[in-house]
Amino acid sequence: MQRQNGEQFCSEHLQGEKSAERVPCPLDPKHSVWARDLAVHMAKCPARPEEPDPWFCRNKNSWLDSERKARKSSQEEKVQDDEKPAIEETCEKGPNTTSELLDTSSSDLNSETDAELLSVISIVQRFGEHCLPVPRQIGSHAALPPCEGKEQQRHNTQHAALVSLLQCRGLLSSENFYVEFGCGKAELSRSVDICVVHEWKEAESKADEKREQSSGSPGNGKSPECSQVETSQITGSDKSAEYEKNESISDVSDTKAAPKASYGFGLVDRGANRMKADTKLRASPLHPVVHRARIDIEHLDLACFLKETLPQSQLVAISKHLCGAATDLTLVALANSKIPFRGLVVAMCCRHACVYERLLPAARKFLEEHGVSKEQFPLLRRIATWAVSGVEQERAQLGKWARRMVDMARVHAVTELWGEEYMVELVEYAEEDTTLENQCLCVWRKS
Protein backbone atom coordinates (compact mmCIF):
# COMPACT_ATOMS: atom_id res chain seq x y z
CA MET A 1 0.00 0.00 0.00
CA GLN A 2 1.43 3.41 -1.01
CA ARG A 3 1.85 6.18 1.57
CA GLN A 4 0.60 9.67 0.82
CA ASN A 5 2.99 12.57 0.28
CA GLY A 6 4.13 14.03 3.57
CA GLU A 7 3.13 10.98 5.58
CA GLN A 8 5.60 8.61 7.21
CA PHE A 9 3.37 5.52 6.93
CA CYS A 10 0.77 4.13 4.58
CA SER A 11 -2.87 4.34 5.66
CA GLU A 12 -2.74 0.73 6.90
CA HIS A 13 -0.20 1.63 9.58
CA LEU A 14 -0.92 5.31 9.99
CA GLN A 15 -1.86 6.29 13.54
CA GLY A 16 -1.68 9.91 14.68
CA GLU A 17 -3.46 13.20 14.86
CA LYS A 18 -4.23 13.26 11.16
CA SER A 19 -5.78 9.82 11.31
CA ALA A 20 -7.55 9.86 14.65
CA GLU A 21 -10.18 7.52 13.28
CA ARG A 22 -7.65 4.72 12.79
CA VAL A 23 -7.30 2.29 15.70
CA PRO A 24 -5.04 -0.70 16.35
CA CYS A 25 -6.57 -4.02 15.39
CA PRO A 26 -7.58 -5.81 18.63
CA LEU A 27 -6.46 -9.14 17.14
CA ASP A 28 -3.07 -7.94 15.94
CA PRO A 29 -1.92 -4.44 17.02
CA LYS A 30 0.84 -4.53 14.41
CA HIS A 31 -1.66 -3.07 11.96
CA SER A 32 -4.51 -0.58 12.25
CA VAL A 33 -7.93 -0.06 10.67
CA TRP A 34 -10.46 2.74 10.35
CA ALA A 35 -12.65 2.77 13.42
CA ARG A 36 -15.78 2.79 11.30
CA ASP A 37 -14.64 -0.45 9.59
CA LEU A 38 -13.54 -2.26 12.73
CA ALA A 39 -16.51 -4.64 12.93
CA VAL A 40 -16.14 -5.68 9.30
CA HIS A 41 -12.38 -6.06 9.66
CA MET A 42 -12.71 -8.27 12.75
CA ALA A 43 -14.74 -10.77 10.74
CA LYS A 44 -12.08 -11.19 8.05
CA CYS A 45 -8.78 -10.32 9.73
CA PRO A 46 -6.14 -13.01 9.03
CA ALA A 47 -5.19 -12.89 12.71
CA ARG A 48 -8.65 -13.96 13.88
CA PRO A 49 -8.71 -17.26 15.80
CA GLU A 50 -9.86 -20.27 13.83
CA GLU A 51 -12.99 -22.09 14.88
CA PRO A 52 -11.88 -25.45 16.32
CA ASP A 53 -13.13 -28.65 14.74
CA PRO A 54 -15.51 -30.82 16.79
CA TRP A 55 -12.70 -33.33 17.36
CA PHE A 56 -10.34 -30.70 18.79
CA CYS A 57 -9.83 -31.22 22.52
CA ARG A 58 -6.82 -29.44 23.95
CA ASN A 59 -4.24 -31.81 25.47
CA LYS A 60 -6.62 -34.74 25.01
CA ASN A 61 -3.71 -37.14 24.49
CA SER A 62 -1.14 -35.60 26.80
CA TRP A 63 -1.92 -38.46 29.17
CA LEU A 64 -4.01 -41.59 29.27
CA ASP A 65 -7.47 -40.78 30.62
CA SER A 66 -6.83 -43.08 33.59
CA GLU A 67 -3.56 -41.28 34.37
CA ARG A 68 -5.22 -37.88 34.02
CA LYS A 69 -7.90 -38.84 36.56
CA ALA A 70 -5.28 -40.15 38.97
CA ARG A 71 -3.22 -36.96 38.70
CA LYS A 72 -6.29 -34.81 39.20
CA SER A 73 -7.36 -36.79 42.28
CA SER A 74 -3.84 -36.58 43.69
CA GLN A 75 -3.79 -32.81 43.26
CA GLU A 76 -7.22 -32.35 44.81
CA GLU A 77 -6.15 -34.19 47.95
CA LYS A 78 -3.42 -31.61 48.56
CA VAL A 79 -5.63 -28.53 48.55
CA GLN A 80 -8.51 -27.16 50.55
CA ASP A 81 -12.01 -27.19 49.15
CA ASP A 82 -11.91 -23.50 48.29
CA GLU A 83 -8.84 -24.11 46.12
CA LYS A 84 -10.38 -26.90 44.03
CA PRO A 85 -11.70 -24.68 41.23
CA ALA A 86 -8.16 -23.49 40.53
CA ILE A 87 -6.91 -27.07 40.43
CA GLU A 88 -9.71 -28.11 38.08
CA GLU A 89 -8.84 -25.24 35.77
CA THR A 90 -5.19 -26.31 35.78
CA CYS A 91 -6.13 -29.90 34.96
CA GLU A 92 -8.37 -28.78 32.13
CA LYS A 93 -5.56 -26.73 30.63
CA GLY A 94 -3.24 -29.71 30.99
CA PRO A 95 0.54 -29.66 30.89
CA ASN A 96 2.82 -27.70 28.65
CA THR A 97 2.64 -28.65 25.02
CA THR A 98 4.85 -31.46 23.79
CA SER A 99 6.99 -29.07 21.76
CA GLU A 100 7.58 -26.89 24.84
CA LEU A 101 8.58 -29.91 26.89
CA LEU A 102 10.94 -31.01 24.12
CA ASP A 103 12.58 -27.58 24.01
CA THR A 104 13.03 -27.59 27.78
CA SER A 105 14.58 -31.06 27.93
CA SER A 106 16.88 -30.25 25.01
CA SER A 107 18.24 -27.16 26.76
CA ASP A 108 19.02 -29.28 29.83
CA LEU A 109 21.67 -31.16 27.84
CA ASN A 110 24.02 -28.19 28.09
CA SER A 111 24.34 -28.69 31.83
CA GLU A 112 25.07 -32.42 31.71
CA THR A 113 28.58 -33.58 32.57
CA ASP A 114 30.71 -36.11 30.76
CA ALA A 115 30.41 -38.41 33.76
CA GLU A 116 26.62 -38.46 33.48
CA LEU A 117 26.82 -39.17 29.75
CA LEU A 118 29.25 -42.04 30.34
CA SER A 119 26.90 -43.42 32.98
CA VAL A 120 24.00 -43.56 30.52
CA ILE A 121 26.27 -45.02 27.83
CA SER A 122 27.14 -47.90 30.16
CA ILE A 123 23.42 -48.48 30.83
CA VAL A 124 22.69 -48.55 27.10
CA GLN A 125 25.60 -50.90 26.44
CA ARG A 126 24.46 -53.40 29.08
CA PHE A 127 20.93 -53.30 27.68
CA GLY A 128 22.02 -53.75 24.07
CA GLU A 129 24.34 -56.66 24.74
CA HIS A 130 21.42 -58.68 26.13
CA CYS A 131 18.94 -57.82 23.36
CA LEU A 132 18.06 -60.26 20.62
CA PRO A 133 18.26 -58.92 17.05
CA VAL A 134 15.12 -57.26 15.72
CA PRO A 135 13.39 -59.75 13.36
CA ARG A 136 13.61 -58.76 9.70
CA GLN A 137 10.41 -58.77 7.65
CA ILE A 138 11.30 -56.95 4.46
CA GLY A 139 8.44 -57.42 2.05
CA SER A 140 6.89 -56.18 -1.16
CA HIS A 141 3.59 -56.12 -2.99
CA ALA A 142 2.86 -56.79 -6.65
CA ALA A 143 0.73 -53.66 -6.96
CA LEU A 144 3.75 -51.47 -6.16
CA PRO A 145 6.43 -52.51 -8.68
CA PRO A 146 9.77 -50.68 -8.98
CA CYS A 147 9.49 -47.17 -10.35
CA GLU A 148 11.83 -44.65 -11.92
CA GLY A 149 13.74 -42.17 -9.80
CA LYS A 150 15.96 -43.07 -6.86
CA GLU A 151 14.09 -40.94 -4.31
CA GLN A 152 10.66 -42.09 -5.46
CA GLN A 153 11.81 -45.71 -5.44
CA ARG A 154 13.08 -45.31 -1.87
CA HIS A 155 9.62 -44.26 -0.71
CA ASN A 156 7.92 -46.86 -2.91
CA THR A 157 10.04 -49.64 -1.40
CA GLN A 158 9.06 -48.60 2.12
CA HIS A 159 5.37 -48.31 1.22
CA ALA A 160 5.42 -51.79 -0.32
CA ALA A 161 7.12 -53.21 2.78
CA LEU A 162 4.60 -51.61 5.13
CA VAL A 163 1.70 -52.85 3.01
CA SER A 164 3.15 -56.37 3.17
CA LEU A 165 3.21 -56.11 6.97
CA LEU A 166 -0.47 -55.16 6.89
CA GLN A 167 -1.25 -58.06 4.57
CA CYS A 168 0.61 -60.67 6.62
CA ARG A 169 -1.38 -59.66 9.69
CA GLY A 170 -4.75 -59.70 7.98
CA LEU A 171 -5.02 -55.91 7.99
CA LEU A 172 -5.18 -55.28 4.23
CA SER A 173 -8.86 -55.22 3.37
CA SER A 174 -11.55 -53.06 1.83
CA GLU A 175 -13.51 -53.58 5.04
CA ASN A 176 -11.09 -51.45 7.05
CA PHE A 177 -10.96 -47.75 7.79
CA TYR A 178 -7.35 -46.59 7.83
CA VAL A 179 -6.21 -43.59 9.85
CA GLU A 180 -2.80 -42.33 8.77
CA PHE A 181 -1.19 -40.31 11.56
CA GLY A 182 1.32 -37.68 10.47
CA CYS A 183 0.12 -38.35 6.94
CA GLY A 184 1.76 -35.46 5.08
CA LYS A 185 0.62 -35.86 1.47
CA ALA A 186 -1.05 -39.20 2.33
CA GLU A 187 1.25 -41.14 0.01
CA LEU A 188 1.19 -44.20 2.28
CA SER A 189 -2.62 -44.20 2.25
CA ARG A 190 -2.52 -43.92 -1.52
CA SER A 191 -0.26 -46.98 -1.68
CA VAL A 192 -2.54 -48.91 0.66
CA ASP A 193 -5.52 -48.09 -1.56
CA ILE A 194 -3.68 -49.21 -4.71
CA CYS A 195 -2.90 -52.55 -3.07
CA VAL A 196 -6.43 -53.00 -1.71
CA VAL A 197 -7.83 -52.36 -5.19
CA HIS A 198 -5.31 -54.81 -6.66
CA GLU A 199 -6.36 -57.53 -4.21
CA TRP A 200 -10.02 -56.79 -4.90
CA LYS A 201 -9.49 -57.07 -8.66
CA GLU A 202 -7.78 -60.44 -8.27
CA ALA A 203 -10.55 -61.70 -6.02
CA GLU A 204 -13.16 -60.55 -8.55
CA SER A 205 -11.27 -62.21 -11.39
CA LYS A 206 -11.04 -65.52 -9.56
CA ALA A 207 -14.70 -65.31 -8.60
CA ASP A 208 -15.60 -64.80 -12.28
CA GLU A 209 -13.50 -67.81 -13.27
CA LYS A 210 -15.20 -69.92 -10.66
CA ARG A 211 -18.65 -68.88 -11.86
CA GLU A 212 -17.73 -69.81 -15.42
CA GLN A 213 -16.79 -73.33 -14.41
CA SER A 214 -19.29 -76.11 -14.22
CA SER A 215 -21.27 -76.34 -11.02
CA GLY A 216 -19.52 -79.58 -10.07
CA SER A 217 -16.01 -78.17 -10.44
CA PRO A 218 -14.50 -76.75 -7.27
CA GLY A 219 -12.26 -74.38 -9.20
CA ASN A 220 -8.71 -73.54 -8.36
CA GLY A 221 -9.04 -69.97 -7.19
CA LYS A 222 -7.57 -68.99 -3.85
CA SER A 223 -8.04 -65.87 -1.82
CA PRO A 224 -4.99 -63.62 -2.04
CA GLU A 225 -2.82 -64.22 0.97
CA CYS A 226 0.54 -63.09 2.18
CA SER A 227 3.30 -65.36 0.91
CA GLN A 228 5.74 -67.03 3.26
CA VAL A 229 8.66 -65.11 4.71
CA GLU A 230 11.88 -66.56 3.31
CA THR A 231 15.02 -65.15 4.96
CA SER A 232 14.50 -61.40 4.56
CA GLN A 233 12.06 -61.25 1.64
CA ILE A 234 8.28 -61.45 1.45
CA THR A 235 6.88 -61.81 -2.05
CA GLY A 236 3.49 -60.40 -2.99
CA SER A 237 1.07 -61.81 -5.57
CA ASP A 238 2.52 -63.69 -8.55
CA LYS A 239 0.48 -61.64 -11.01
CA SER A 240 2.63 -58.51 -10.95
CA ALA A 241 2.81 -58.50 -14.76
CA GLU A 242 -0.92 -57.96 -14.93
CA TYR A 243 -0.65 -54.70 -13.08
CA GLU A 244 0.73 -51.74 -14.99
CA LYS A 245 2.28 -48.98 -12.95
CA ASN A 246 0.76 -46.15 -14.94
CA GLU A 247 -2.70 -47.64 -15.01
CA SER A 248 -5.29 -45.33 -13.53
CA ILE A 249 -7.44 -47.12 -11.00
CA SER A 250 -10.33 -44.97 -12.12
CA ASP A 251 -10.27 -46.95 -15.38
CA VAL A 252 -11.54 -50.04 -13.59
CA SER A 253 -15.17 -50.65 -14.41
CA ASP A 254 -17.32 -49.20 -11.65
CA THR A 255 -20.04 -51.71 -12.44
CA LYS A 256 -18.14 -54.27 -10.35
CA ALA A 257 -17.00 -51.84 -7.70
CA ALA A 258 -19.67 -51.85 -5.07
CA PRO A 259 -18.91 -49.18 -2.46
CA LYS A 260 -17.60 -50.61 0.80
CA ALA A 261 -19.58 -49.33 3.74
CA SER A 262 -16.59 -49.26 6.08
CA TYR A 263 -13.70 -48.56 3.69
CA GLY A 264 -11.97 -45.23 3.89
CA PHE A 265 -9.06 -43.11 5.04
CA GLY A 266 -8.72 -40.62 7.86
CA LEU A 267 -5.75 -38.33 7.26
CA VAL A 268 -4.28 -36.58 10.29
CA ASP A 269 -1.48 -34.02 10.06
CA ARG A 270 -0.81 -30.75 11.83
CA GLY A 271 0.82 -29.13 8.80
CA ALA A 272 -0.46 -27.84 5.47
CA ASN A 273 0.72 -29.88 2.51
CA ARG A 274 0.76 -29.33 -1.23
CA MET A 275 0.33 -32.04 -3.88
CA LYS A 276 -1.85 -34.11 -1.57
CA ALA A 277 -3.12 -37.53 -2.67
CA ASP A 278 -6.65 -36.95 -1.34
CA THR A 279 -8.20 -36.50 -4.79
CA LYS A 280 -6.62 -39.69 -6.10
CA LEU A 281 -7.92 -41.58 -3.08
CA ARG A 282 -11.44 -40.36 -3.72
CA ALA A 283 -11.13 -41.52 -7.35
CA SER A 284 -10.60 -45.12 -6.24
CA PRO A 285 -13.18 -47.55 -7.70
CA LEU A 286 -13.95 -48.72 -4.17
CA HIS A 287 -15.23 -45.23 -3.33
CA PRO A 288 -13.49 -44.81 0.04
CA VAL A 289 -14.51 -42.15 2.50
CA VAL A 290 -11.61 -39.68 2.69
CA HIS A 291 -11.49 -37.16 5.50
CA ARG A 292 -8.52 -34.96 6.42
CA ALA A 293 -8.01 -33.21 9.75
CA ARG A 294 -5.36 -30.54 10.19
CA ILE A 295 -4.64 -31.00 13.86
CA ASP A 296 -1.87 -31.95 16.26
CA ILE A 297 -2.30 -35.55 17.44
CA GLU A 298 -1.97 -34.27 21.01
CA HIS A 299 -5.32 -32.49 20.67
CA LEU A 300 -7.18 -35.09 18.57
CA ASP A 301 -10.32 -36.66 20.00
CA LEU A 302 -10.10 -39.77 17.82
CA ALA A 303 -13.50 -41.14 18.81
CA CYS A 304 -15.16 -37.87 17.79
CA PHE A 305 -13.15 -37.72 14.56
CA LEU A 306 -14.25 -41.22 13.56
CA LYS A 307 -17.83 -40.54 14.60
CA GLU A 308 -17.92 -37.53 12.30
CA THR A 309 -16.32 -39.58 9.53
CA LEU A 310 -17.64 -43.11 9.69
CA PRO A 311 -19.37 -44.50 12.78
CA GLN A 312 -19.18 -48.22 11.93
CA SER A 313 -15.62 -48.95 10.92
CA GLN A 314 -12.80 -51.35 11.60
CA LEU A 315 -9.95 -49.04 12.50
CA VAL A 316 -6.36 -49.67 11.39
CA ALA A 317 -3.72 -47.08 12.33
CA ILE A 318 -0.84 -46.59 9.89
CA SER A 319 2.10 -44.24 9.49
CA LYS A 320 5.52 -44.01 7.88
CA HIS A 321 8.17 -42.27 9.96
CA LEU A 322 5.97 -40.94 12.72
CA CYS A 323 8.35 -38.55 14.41
CA GLY A 324 9.40 -38.82 18.04
CA ALA A 325 6.66 -38.09 20.55
CA ALA A 326 4.00 -38.34 17.82
CA THR A 327 4.23 -42.15 18.07
CA ASP A 328 3.50 -42.03 21.80
CA LEU A 329 0.68 -39.52 21.28
CA THR A 330 -0.84 -41.87 18.69
CA LEU A 331 -0.79 -44.78 21.13
CA VAL A 332 -2.44 -42.61 23.78
CA ALA A 333 -5.02 -41.38 21.25
CA LEU A 334 -5.99 -44.97 20.44
CA ALA A 335 -6.22 -45.88 24.12
CA ASN A 336 -8.26 -42.79 25.03
CA SER A 337 -10.68 -43.36 22.14
CA LYS A 338 -11.80 -46.71 23.66
CA ILE A 339 -12.21 -47.98 20.07
CA PRO A 340 -11.54 -51.72 19.59
CA PHE A 341 -9.18 -51.13 16.68
CA ARG A 342 -8.07 -53.98 14.41
CA GLY A 343 -4.38 -53.17 14.25
CA LEU A 344 -1.52 -50.73 13.93
CA VAL A 345 1.53 -50.57 11.67
CA VAL A 346 3.73 -47.57 12.42
CA ALA A 347 7.27 -47.03 11.16
CA MET A 348 8.98 -44.95 13.84
CA CYS A 349 11.74 -42.36 13.64
CA CYS A 350 13.47 -39.51 15.50
CA ARG A 351 13.87 -40.90 19.02
CA HIS A 352 15.74 -37.68 19.80
CA ALA A 353 12.36 -35.92 19.55
CA CYS A 354 10.70 -38.13 22.16
CA VAL A 355 9.40 -36.55 25.36
CA TYR A 356 9.57 -38.42 28.65
CA GLU A 357 6.23 -37.06 29.87
CA ARG A 358 4.48 -38.33 26.74
CA LEU A 359 5.63 -41.93 27.04
CA LEU A 360 3.03 -44.40 28.26
CA PRO A 361 3.28 -44.98 32.04
CA ALA A 362 4.49 -48.55 31.55
CA ALA A 363 7.16 -47.30 29.12
CA ARG A 364 8.50 -44.86 31.71
CA LYS A 365 8.50 -47.65 34.27
CA PHE A 366 10.39 -49.93 31.84
CA LEU A 367 13.11 -47.33 31.37
CA GLU A 368 13.42 -46.74 35.11
CA GLU A 369 13.73 -50.49 35.73
CA HIS A 370 16.62 -50.54 33.26
CA GLY A 371 18.37 -47.63 34.93
CA VAL A 372 17.21 -44.59 32.92
CA SER A 373 15.53 -41.94 35.05
CA LYS A 374 13.54 -38.93 33.90
CA GLU A 375 16.63 -36.75 34.37
CA GLN A 376 18.75 -39.12 32.27
CA PHE A 377 16.24 -39.48 29.43
CA PRO A 378 17.56 -36.45 27.48
CA LEU A 379 20.95 -38.16 27.40
CA LEU A 380 19.36 -41.37 26.12
CA ARG A 381 17.78 -39.36 23.32
CA ARG A 382 21.13 -37.78 22.57
CA ILE A 383 22.81 -41.17 22.24
CA ALA A 384 19.97 -42.39 20.00
CA THR A 385 20.94 -39.80 17.39
CA TRP A 386 24.22 -41.61 16.83
CA ALA A 387 22.31 -44.41 15.06
CA VAL A 388 21.62 -42.18 12.06
CA SER A 389 24.27 -39.45 12.22
CA GLY A 390 26.92 -41.25 10.18
CA VAL A 391 29.49 -41.46 12.99
CA GLU A 392 31.93 -44.31 13.54
CA GLN A 393 30.65 -47.85 13.94
CA GLU A 394 30.99 -48.10 17.73
CA ARG A 395 28.97 -44.93 18.34
CA ALA A 396 26.44 -45.98 15.70
CA GLN A 397 25.92 -49.28 17.54
CA LEU A 398 25.38 -47.43 20.82
CA GLY A 399 22.84 -45.26 19.02
CA LYS A 400 20.96 -48.31 17.76
CA TRP A 401 20.88 -49.78 21.24
CA ALA A 402 19.55 -46.50 22.68
CA ARG A 403 16.91 -46.41 19.97
CA ARG A 404 16.05 -50.02 20.72
CA MET A 405 15.66 -49.18 24.39
CA VAL A 406 13.01 -46.55 23.62
CA ASP A 407 11.23 -48.88 21.19
CA MET A 408 11.23 -51.82 23.61
CA ALA A 409 9.78 -49.54 26.27
CA ARG A 410 6.94 -48.85 23.85
CA VAL A 411 6.50 -52.56 23.07
CA HIS A 412 6.38 -53.32 26.79
CA ALA A 413 3.82 -50.58 27.41
CA VAL A 414 1.57 -51.61 24.51
CA THR A 415 1.74 -55.25 25.61
CA GLU A 416 0.71 -54.26 29.12
CA LEU A 417 -2.07 -52.03 27.77
CA TRP A 418 -3.54 -54.37 25.13
CA GLY A 419 -1.62 -57.64 25.47
CA GLU A 420 -4.66 -59.74 26.34
CA GLU A 421 -6.32 -59.02 23.00
CA TYR A 422 -3.45 -58.07 20.68
CA MET A 423 -0.13 -59.35 19.40
CA VAL A 424 2.72 -56.83 19.59
CA GLU A 425 5.94 -57.01 17.58
CA LEU A 426 8.89 -54.82 16.67
CA VAL A 427 10.28 -55.60 13.20
CA GLU A 428 12.86 -54.31 10.76
CA TYR A 429 10.92 -53.53 7.59
CA ALA A 430 13.60 -52.08 5.29
CA GLU A 431 17.29 -52.30 4.50
CA GLU A 432 19.55 -49.63 5.96
CA ASP A 433 20.52 -48.43 2.49
CA THR A 434 16.83 -47.64 1.97
CA THR A 435 16.36 -45.87 5.30
CA LEU A 436 18.30 -45.85 8.55
CA GLU A 437 14.99 -45.43 10.39
CA ASN A 438 13.82 -48.95 9.57
CA GLN A 439 12.04 -50.10 12.75
CA CYS A 440 8.29 -50.67 12.71
CA LEU A 441 5.82 -51.28 15.53
CA CYS A 442 3.10 -53.80 14.62
CA VAL A 443 -0.01 -54.46 16.71
CA TRP A 444 -2.86 -56.71 15.58
CA ARG A 445 -5.76 -58.61 17.08
CA LYS A 446 -5.22 -62.19 18.14
CA SER A 447 -7.13 -64.69 16.01
C-alpha positions, 0 to 999 in steps of 0.5 A: 500500500502506497503512503501519501505525500508528507506521511511517514506511513501508509494508511494501513499503519498510519496512527496519529493526529491526522488519522484519529479515526484509525485504531489498532486491530484488537487481534493484531496491534501490528496493523490498524484499521479505520474505526468505522470499519472495525466490525467488518475487519474483525470478521475477516482479519487473518489474525482472527482465531480459527474455529476449532473442529468438533474433534479438537480437545486441547491436550486430550492425548497428553496423558491416558485418561486413567492417568489424568484422573489419577493426577487430578485426584492426587492434586485435589487431595493436597488442597482445601475445598476452596482451592479446588476450582483453581486445580480443576482449571489447571487440569483442564488446561493440561501440561505444557505442550509437547513441543515446549517440553521437548525444548526444555529437555533439550536445553538441559543437555548443556548442563550435563557432565561427561560423567553423566553421559558415560553413565547412561552409555554404560546403561545402554551398552548393558541393555544392548548386549542382552537384546536379541536382534530385531526380526527382519520382515522386508516385504513387497507387494505386486501392486507397487512394482519398482518405479523410476527415480531413486528418491521415489523408489526409496519411498515406494520400497518402504510403502510396499514393505509396510503394506506387506506387513499389513497383509501378513497380519490380515489388515489389508482389506476393503472392510477397514478404515485406515487412519494415517497419523502424520500423513503429510501428502497421504502417500502411504494411504494412496499406496494402501488403496492401490494394493487394496484395489489390486487384491479386490481385482484379483478376487473378482477375477477368480470369482468370475472364473469360478462362476464360469466353471461347471457347477460340479467343479471346485475351481482352483481360485484362492483368496490372495494371501501373504506369501511365506517369509523366506530369509528377509524377503516377502513376495506379494502376488505372482500376477505382478505383470498384470498390473501396470504402474501407470494404469489409472485405477479410475479406469476399472469398471465401476459396475463391479466396484460396489462401495464398501460401507466401512472402507476409507481413510482418515488423514491426520497431520498438523501441517499444510501440505501441497500435492496431496493424494486426497483427490486420487484416493477419492477416485478409487473404484472402491469409493473410500470415505476420505477425511482430512483433519489438520490437527496436532495428534496431542489435541485429537479426539479420535473417537469424535473424529471417527464418529464424524467420519464413519461410525461403523468402521474397523480401525487400522492405524498406519504411518511411515516415519511418525516422528518422536513423541507423535508415536506415543501420542498416537498410542495414547489417542488410540487408548483414550478413544476406547475404540476396539481397533483392528491393528496398527503398523507404524514405522517410527523415527526420530527418538531424539524428539521423544518426550519423557512425559508423553511416554506411556506410564508402563514405558517410563517404568520400563526405562526406570527399571533398566536404569534410565531416570527422567533426568537421564532421558535427554541423554538417552535421546542424545545417544539415539541420534548416533544411530543415524548421524553417520558417525563411527561404527561403535557410536552408531551401535550405541545409538541403535541400542539406545533407539532399541531401548526406547522402542522396547519400552513402547512394546512393553507398554503396549503389551501391558495395555492391550496384550490380552487381546493383541499381538505386539511385535517390533520388526525391521521392515527395510534395509539400511541403504533404503532408510536408517529409520527402519524399525516398525511397531506392529499391533494386531488382534489375536485370532 
